[in-house]
Amino acid sequence: MPKQAVDVDEIFVDATTYAWPIDDFLYDWYVKVSWIALSTLFVLWGLCWVCRHILNANDSMYVGHHEPPQNTNAVAAEMGQVGAARMDRSHDLIRDLLLMLLTVLTINTFARGSTRAVMVISWLFVAFAVIFVCVETVFKNGFVRLFYTLIFYALALAVIGLAWRYGF
């Protein structure tokens, strides 16, 4: 197929694809909304981080020892420690998801890959993150962890696959 004339801003790769100029890619609405999804996940991570420190006021979990409760209501103190441990798990989950989404969006941006599909996947990622952070806060189950790990890994691989397919 013969080469077609292209704009000065466009870099010709072949007859069916071209690499976007970085400015056009970054100003694309879908790309902005993908990064807004990451910012939303960042805000949720910050809220979990603050809640973790509110629930774990004595920080005994970080020292490596378990102090007996000092107040008269031992049951309430034990429930507070359980709540703090659950919030720690939720915080760890959302931190890992934040780093995973940051990584794949960065790869997609440097590749100047897909726009609309990555935006949809990014918001699915955030929606599943909210759901599974709530589930992780309430339940402690290995099968649930395996399930959401597979979901997030598949979504991340989809973004990377789109970056390689439509970018670079």
Secondary structure in CASP SS format (residue, H / E / C, confidence):
PFRMAT SS
TARGET T0000
AUTHOR 0000-0000-0000
METHOD secondary structure of the structure
MODEL  1
M C 1.00
P C 1.00
K C 1.00
Q C 1.00
A C 1.00
V C 1.00
D C 1.00
V C 1.00
D C 1.00
E C 1.00
I E 1.00
F E 1.00
V C 1.00
D C 1.00
A C 1.00
T C 1.00
T C 1.00
Y E 1.00
A E 1.00
W C 1.00
P C 1.00
I H 1.00
D H 1.00
D H 1.00
F H 1.00
L H 1.00
Y C 1.00
D C 1.00
W H 1.00
Y H 1.00
V H 1.00
K H 1.00
V H 1.00
S H 1.00
W H 1.00
I H 1.00
A H 1.00
L H 1.00
S H 1.00
T H 1.00
L H 1.00
F H 1.00
V H 1.00
L H 1.00
W H 1.00
G H 1.00
L H 1.00
C H 1.00
W H 1.00
V H 1.00
C H 1.00
R H 1.00
H H 1.00
I H 1.00
L H 1.00
N C 1.00
A C 1.00
N C 1.00
D C 1.00
S H 1.00
M H 1.00
Y H 1.00
V H 1.00
G C 1.00
H C 1.00
H C 1.00
E C 1.00
P C 1.00
P C 1.00
Q C 1.00
N C 1.00
T C 1.00
N C 1.00
A H 1.00
V H 1.00
A H 1.00
A H 1.00
E H 1.00
M H 1.00
G H 1.00
Q H 1.00
V H 1.00
G H 1.00
A H 1.00
A H 1.00
R H 1.00
M H 1.00
D H 1.00
R H 1.00
S H 1.00
H H 1.00
D H 1.00
L H 1.00
I H 1.00
R H 1.00
D H 1.00
L H 1.00
L H 1.00
L H 1.00
M H 1.00
L H 1.00
L H 1.00
T H 1.00
V H 1.00
L H 1.00
T H 1.00
I H 1.00
N H 1.00
T H 1.00
F H 1.00
A H 1.00
R C 1.00
G C 1.00
S C 1.00
T C 1.00
R H 1.00
A H 1.00
V H 1.00
M H 1.00
V H 1.00
I H 1.00
S H 1.00
W H 1.00
L H 1.00
F H 1.00
V H 1.00
A H 1.00
F H 1.00
A H 1.00
V H 1.00
I H 1.00
F H 1.00
V H 1.00
C H 1.00
V H 1.00
E H 1.00
T H 1.00
V H 1.00
F C 1.00
K C 1.00
N C 1.00
G H 1.00
F H 1.00
V H 1.00
R H 1.00
L H 1.00
F H 1.00
Y H 1.00
T H 1.00
L H 1.00
I H 1.00
F H 1.00
Y H 1.00
A H 1.00
L H 1.00
A H 1.00
L H 1.00
A H 1.00
V H 1.00
I H 1.00
G H 1.00
L H 1.00
A H 1.00
W H 1.00
R H 1.00
Y H 1.00
G C 1.00
F C 1.00
END
